[in-house]
């Protein structure tokens, strides 16, 4: 039973809970009864061993079993009675010990979300943002579409910008050939982002039959330990070259993108850019709203939520550094620099949750299904793949549901805001 709730600070409560002695005695009796039925005690028939003998041998484990059963039960009852919503596991004071014919009393400290009953979010005024679509943007998009339809044809001429060179490459580390890094019929697209610039520069002006060398120095943080911090010499021979052929801007190109004419393709591009910019402005409005209500409502975020946010960020930075083959920044340095941002992120989550709860905003299963379908179409995957990806990466659909919920709340606030 809940005896007392003490407010330590706006996000911390101390609870004193007492479990009646008769409840403890009853649970002990049941536990010893189950134990008696499941073990054999020399000199006694099954289930007939005196409790005193069981207490001597199994007393501590039985008491531990009872504590593990009754503590969560009465802790959850106390939370309901006090109308508290913890954000992390409780911290117990002292030892939990069962004493004969006495209630089991204990004190714990728990972090909770701050009281949000007086939050302010009415009367938000935003400055109107406008956009234009310039001809230069349309031309850039058209060039990108042309690039996507580039064809490469075999050629006997020298490699020029954007051409392809097919090479046989032998790799040498410390003067010894490395079979793992040596390649035959390896395709190099001149100027491609994934091709080392040393290779792109070296193949310019080369033609079939040319032999040349390229040296690459790999950083000490490279994920491949066999080449980390070493210089690798590549001896390369061009076996084939392919000329880059880009299609002209005409109705035939437009047909490739399901438009009858080039003008029709330009119109669609303009419409797509307009929709993207409208979406960007909408997102910008929502960021302004978040900043406004954060400034309007000052409160502290629970330290455990901030710590989890920082842990997630540290993990993401480490993973990103590993993919790039770089050494990650020291954890302490990252934690110090990211703490203010983590604090604001958590405060944003708490505010959005409180507003959504007050305005009865929810996310339906149908909305989740529609979001998964939209994500699948955008990335060229099927719905089952996207669903599985969320379960593998994030353990459940809760992360997607939370993002949809936050967007619905912010859209609600945007619809109510006055845009001048």
C-alpha positions in Angstrom: 0.0 0.0 0.0 1.2 3.5 -0.8 2.1 5.3 2.4 3.7 8.6 1.1 4.7 10.4 -2.0 7.3 13.1 -1.7 8.3 15.5 -4.4 12.0 15.8 -4.6 12.0 18.1 -7.7 9.6 18.6 -10.7 10.7 15.3 -12.2 11.6 13.1 -9.2 9.3 11.5 -6.6 10.1 9.4 -3.6 7.5 6.7 -2.7 7.2 4.9 0.6 5.3 1.6 0.1 4.2 -1.0 2.7 3.0 -4.5 1.9 0.9 -6.0 4.7 2.4 -8.8 6.7 -0.6 -11.1 5.9 0.2 -10.8 2.2 3.8 -11.7 2.7 2.9 -14.7 5.0 0.4 -15.9 2.4 2.9 -15.7 -0.5 5.6 -17.4 1.6 3.2 -20.3 2.4 2.3 -20.7 -1.2 6.0 -20.6 -2.3 7.0 -23.2 0.3 4.0 -25.3 -0.7 5.1 -25.4 -4.3 8.7 -26.1 -3.3 7.6 -29.0 -1.1 5.8 -30.6 -4.0 8.7 -30.3 -6.4 11.7 -31.6 -4.3 12.6 -34.7 -2.4 13.7 -34.4 1.2 15.4 -37.5 2.7 13.2 -39.1 5.4 10.0 -37.5 4.3 7.3 -38.4 1.8 6.9 -36.0 -1.1 5.2 -32.8 0.0 5.4 -33.7 3.7 8.7 -32.1 4.7 8.3 -29.6 7.6 8.6 -25.9 6.6 11.3 -25.4 9.2 13.6 -27.8 7.3 12.8 -26.1 4.0 13.5 -22.7 5.5 17.0 -23.7 6.6 18.0 -24.8 3.2 15.9 -22.7 0.8 14.9 -19.7 2.9 16.8 -17.0 1.0 15.8 -18.2 -2.4 12.1 -18.5 -1.4 12.2 -15.0 0.1 13.8 -13.7 -3.1 11.1 -15.3 -5.2 8.3 -13.7 -3.0 10.0 -10.3 -3.2 10.3 -10.5 -7.0 6.5 -11.3 -7.2 5.1 -8.8 -4.7 7.3 -5.7 -5.3 6.3 -5.1 -8.9 2.6 -5.7 -8.0 2.5 -3.2 -5.2 4.8 -0.8 -7.0 2.3 -0.6 -10.0 -0.6 -0.2 -7.5 1.3 2.7 -5.9 1.8 4.3 -9.4 -1.9 4.1 -10.1 -2.9 5.5 -6.7 -0.5 8.4 -7.1 -1.2 8.9 -10.9 2.5 8.8 -11.7 4.0 7.8 -15.0 7.7 6.8 -14.6 10.2 7.3 -17.4 12.8 4.9 -16.1 13.3 2.0 -13.6 12.9 3.0 -9.9 15.9 3.2 -7.6 15.4 1.4 -4.3 16.9 2.6 -1.0 18.5 0.1 1.3 18.1 -3.7 1.3 14.8 -5.5 0.8 14.4 -7.9 3.6 11.4 -10.1 4.8 10.9 -10.2 8.6 8.5 -12.6 10.3 5.1 -11.2 11.0 6.1 -7.7 9.8 5.0 -5.8 6.7 7.5 -5.4 4.0 8.2 -1.7 3.8 10.5 0.0 1.3 11.3 3.4 -0.2 12.1 4.1 -3.8 12.9 7.0 -6.0 11.5 7.3 -9.6 11.8 9.9 -12.4 8.5 11.1 -13.9 7.5 13.6 -16.6 6.9 17.1 -15.4 3.4 18.4 -14.8 2.1 19.7 -18.1 -1.4 20.8 -17.0 -0.6 24.5 -17.7 1.1 24.3 -21.0 0.5 27.2 -23.4 0.2 26.7 -27.2 -2.7 29.0 -28.3 -2.3 32.1 -30.5 0.8 31.1 -32.4 1.7 33.6 -35.1 4.1 32.8 -37.9 5.7 34.9 -40.6 4.6 33.8 -44.1 7.2 32.1 -46.2 7.1 32.1 -50.0 9.0 30.3 -52.8 9.6 30.5 -56.5 10.7 27.8 -59.0 13.5 29.1 -61.2 14.2 28.0 -64.8 17.7 27.1 -63.6 16.2 24.5 -61.2 14.1 22.9 -63.9 17.2 22.8 -66.3 19.2 21.1 -63.5 16.5 18.5 -63.0 16.4 17.9 -66.8 20.1 17.4 -66.8 19.8 14.9 -64.0 17.2 12.9 -65.9 19.5 13.0 -69.0 22.3 11.6 -66.9 20.1 8.8 -65.7 19.6 7.7 -69.3 23.3 7.8 -70.3 24.6 4.9 -72.4 28.1 3.7 -72.7 29.5 2.2 -76.0 32.8 0.5 -76.6 35.5 2.9 -77.9 39.1 2.9 -79.1 39.6 6.6 -78.1 41.2 8.1 -75.0 39.2 8.3 -71.8 37.5 11.6 -71.3 35.4 13.1 -68.5 32.6 10.8 -67.6 33.8 7.8 -69.7 34.5 4.3 -68.4 37.8 2.4 -68.2 37.8 -1.4 -67.6 41.1 -2.3 -66.0 43.1 -5.2 -64.6 44.6 -4.1 -61.4 47.4 -5.7 -59.3 47.8 -4.5 -55.8 51.1 -4.4 -53.9 51.6 -3.8 -50.2 55.2 -3.4 -49.0 56.3 -4.8 -52.3 54.2 -8.0 -52.1 51.2 -8.7 -54.3 47.9 -8.7 -52.4 45.5 -11.1 -54.1 42.5 -9.9 -52.1 42.8 -6.3 -53.4 43.8 -7.3 -57.0 41.0 -7.2 -59.5 40.4 -8.3 -63.1 38.0 -6.5 -65.5 37.3 -3.8 -62.9 35.1 -1.0 -64.1 36.0 2.6 -63.3 33.6 5.4 -64.0 35.7 8.6 -64.4 34.6 11.3 -61.9 32.2 9.0 -60.0 31.9 9.8 -56.3 32.7 6.3 -55.2 35.9 6.1 -57.3 39.0 7.4 -55.5 40.1 10.7 -57.1 43.5 9.3 -57.7 42.0 6.7 -60.0 39.7 9.2 -61.8 42.6 11.5 -62.5 44.9 8.7 -63.6 42.6 7.2 -66.2 42.0 10.5 -68.0 43.7 10.3 -71.4 44.3 6.6 -71.2 43.3 4.1 -74.0 43.1 0.4 -74.4 46.5 -1.3 -73.7 47.9 1.6 -71.6 49.7 0.6 -68.3 50.1 2.9 -65.4 50.5 3.0 -61.6 48.5 4.6 -58.8 49.3 4.9 -55.1 46.7 5.1 -52.4 47.3 5.8 -48.7 44.7 4.4 -46.3 44.0 6.0 -43.0 44.9 4.3 -39.7 41.2 4.2 -38.8 40.3 2.2 -41.9 38.0 -0.8 -41.1 40.2 -3.2 -43.1 43.1 -3.8 -40.7 45.3 -5.3 -43.4 45.6 -1.9 -45.2 44.9 0.5 -42.4 47.8 3.1 -42.2 49.5 1.6 -45.3 50.3 2.7 -48.8 49.0 0.4 -51.6 50.5 0.4 -55.1 48.1 -0.4 -57.9 49.6 -1.5 -61.3 46.9 -1.1 -63.8 46.3 -2.1 -67.5 43.4 -0.7 -69.5 41.6 -3.6 -71.2 38.6 -1.6 -72.6 37.2 1.9 -72.8 33.6 3.0 -73.1 32.4 6.4 -74.4 29.7 8.2 -72.5 26.7 9.1 -74.7 24.1 11.4 -73.2 20.7 11.7 -74.9 19.4 15.0 -76.3 16.6 17.0 -74.6 13.6 16.2 -76.8 10.3 14.5 -76.9 11.9 11.1 -77.1 13.6 11.7 -73.8 10.3 12.9 -72.3 8.6 9.6 -73.5 11.1 7.7 -71.3 9.6 9.5 -68.3 5.9 8.9 -69.4 5.4 12.4 -70.8 4.3 13.0 -74.4 6.4 16.1 -74.9 9.4 17.9 -73.5 7.2 20.8 -72.4 5.0 18.3 -70.5 8.1 16.9 -68.8 9.1 20.4 -67.8 5.7 21.1 -66.4 5.8 18.0 -64.3 9.2 18.9 -63.0 8.0 22.4 -62.1 5.1 20.8 -60.2 7.3 18.3 -58.4 9.7 21.1 -57.3 6.8 23.2 -56.1 5.4 20.4 -54.0 8.9 19.7 -52.5 9.3 23.4 -51.6 5.8 23.5 -50.1 6.7 20.5 -48.0 10.0 22.2 -46.9 8.2 25.3 -45.9 5.6 23.3 -44.0 8.4 21.6 -42.2 10.0 25.0 -41.5 6.7 26.2 -40.0 6.6 23.2 -37.7 10.2 23.8 -36.5 9.2 27.4 -35.8 6.2 26.2 -33.8 8.4 23.8 -31.8 10.8 26.6 -30.9 8.0 28.9 -30.0 6.2 26.6 -27.6 9.6 25.5 -26.1 10.3 29.1 -25.3 6.8 29.7 -24.0 6.8 26.6 -21.7 9.9 26.4 -19.5 10.4 23.1 -17.6 13.1 20.6 -16.9 13.4 17.2 -18.7 14.0 14.0 -16.8 17.7 13.3 -16.7 17.2 9.6 -17.6 15.4 10.5 -20.8 18.2 13.0 -21.7 20.8 10.3 -21.0 19.1 7.9 -23.3 18.9 10.5 -26.0 22.6 11.1 -25.7 23.4 7.4 -25.7 21.5 7.0 -29.0 23.4 9.9 -30.5 26.8 8.6 -29.4 25.9 5.2 -30.9 24.9 6.7 -34.2 28.2 8.7 -34.4 30.2 5.6 -33.7 28.4 3.7 -36.4 28.8 6.5 -38.9 32.6 6.8 -38.1 33.0 3.1 -38.6 31.4 3.1 -42.0 33.7 5.9 -43.1 36.8 4.2 -41.7 37.4 6.9 -39.2 38.1 7.0 -35.5 35.1 8.1 -33.4 35.2 11.2 -31.2 35.7 10.5 -27.5 32.4 9.7 -25.7 32.8 12.4 -23.0 33.4 15.1 -25.6 30.3 14.0 -27.6 28.2 13.9 -24.5 29.1 17.4 -23.4 28.6 18.9 -26.8 25.3 17.2 -27.5 23.7 17.6 -24.0 21.9 20.9 -24.8 20.4 19.5 -28.0 19.4 16.3 -26.3 17.6 18.3 -23.5 15.7 20.3 -26.2 14.8 17.1 -28.0 13.4 15.5 -24.9 11.5 18.6 -23.9 10.0 18.7 -27.5 8.8 15.1 -27.1 7.2 15.8 -23.8 5.4 18.9 -25.1 4.1 17.2 -28.2 2.9 14.3 -26.2 1.1 16.5 -23.7 -0.6 18.6 -26.4 -1.6 15.5 -28.3 -3.1 13.9 -25.2 -5.1 17.1 -24.4 -6.4 17.4 -27.9 -7.2 13.7 -28.2 -4.9 13.2 -31.2 -4.2 9.6 -32.0 -2.6 7.5 -34.8 -4.8 4.8 -36.3 -3.6 1.4 -37.6 -4.8 2.5 -41.1 -2.6 5.6 -40.9 0.4 3.4 -40.1 -0.4 1.1 -43.0 -0.7 4.1 -45.3 2.7 5.5 -44.1 4.4 2.1 -44.7 2.9 1.9 -48.2 4.1 5.4 -49.0 7.6 4.7 -47.7 7.7 1.4 -49.8 6.6 3.2 -53.0 9.1 6.0 -52.4 12.1 3.6 -52.0 10.9 1.0 -54.6 10.3 -1.7 -52.0 7.3 -3.8 -51.1 5.3 -3.3 -47.9 6.5 -6.5 -46.3 10.2 -5.4 -46.7 9.6 -2.0 -45.1 7.6 -3.6 -42.2 10.3 -6.1 -41.6 13.0 -3.4 -41.7 11.2 -1.4 -39.0 11.0 -4.5 -36.8 14.7 -5.3 -37.3 16.1 -1.8 -36.8 13.7 -0.5 -34.1 12.2 -3.6 -32.6 8.6 -2.6 -33.4 6.4 -0.1 -35.2 6.4 2.2 -32.2 9.1 4.5 -33.6 7.1 5.1 -36.8 3.9 5.6 -34.8 5.7 8.2 -32.6 6.8 10.1 -35.7 3.4 10.0 -37.2 1.9 11.2 -33.9 4.3 14.1 -33.6 3.6 15.2 -37.2 -0.2 15.1 -36.5 0.2 17.2 -33.4 2.4 19.8 -35.2 0.0 19.9 -38.2 -2.8 20.5 -35.7 -0.9 23.5 -34.3 0.0 24.7 -37.8 -3.6 24.6 -38.8 -4.5 26.8 -35.8 -1.6 29.2 -36.2 -2.0 32.6 -37.8 0.3 33.1 -40.7 1.0 36.8 -41.4 
